[in-house]
Amino acid sequence: MSIQVRPATEFDDVAAIVGPTKPTSNVCFCLSYRLGSKENNALRGPERAERVRELCRLDPPPGVVAYLGEEPVGWAALQPRRSTSFATSRRIPHIDDLDVWSLWCLRVRPGHRKQGIMHELVRGAVAYATKRGAPAVEAYPVDNRGEKVDMTMMYVGTKSLFEKAGFTQASETQSTLDGFPRVLMRLDLRKNS
């Protein structure tokens, strides 16, 4: 069965991948780079879920979901950078004034890992951003140079994952994760149109 990647408009599908198993838990729910820190820190338990439910109704939605048949198996957070906290980041540089889209969180459900779903998520996110007129997509993965990255930190992806999707390193950053430097990877979509 092939993987299909679609806009994240179904809250229940997003929640199945990035939501908590216990509704009162204060898990990320992929809000930390999407909201300002004040709002992100103020939201607790079910309020976090309600905020994500609202985001799924917006245009553009908060990202894309990978499906195996009708089962949601993967998530990628994707938005215009101007709508994220990367817009004001001191650690992740702006390299120009292009209105790029940011792709910053990838998650594959347990039981579906090591099947190429992350690669499909990146391809699907790029296809969606292209369809929406994005001039480029940026990602901020770790440059782990082939070393093992803790699974809880793999949400940013690796430099090699994005290189395989055609991204190139556009800049270093001042950000690290799990002891690895993060790099700014970019895929220019203007030359593909």
Secondary structure, 3 states (H helix, E strand, C coil): CCEEEEECCCHHHHHHHHCCCCCCCCCCCCCCCCCCHHHHHHCCCHHHHHHHHHHHCCCCCCEEEEEECCEEEEEEEEEEHHHCHHHHCCCCCCCCCCCCEEEEEEEECCCCCCCCHHHHHHHHHHHHHHHCCCCEEEECCECCCCCCCCHHHHHHCEHHHHHHCCCEEEEEEEEEECCEEEEEEEEECHHHC
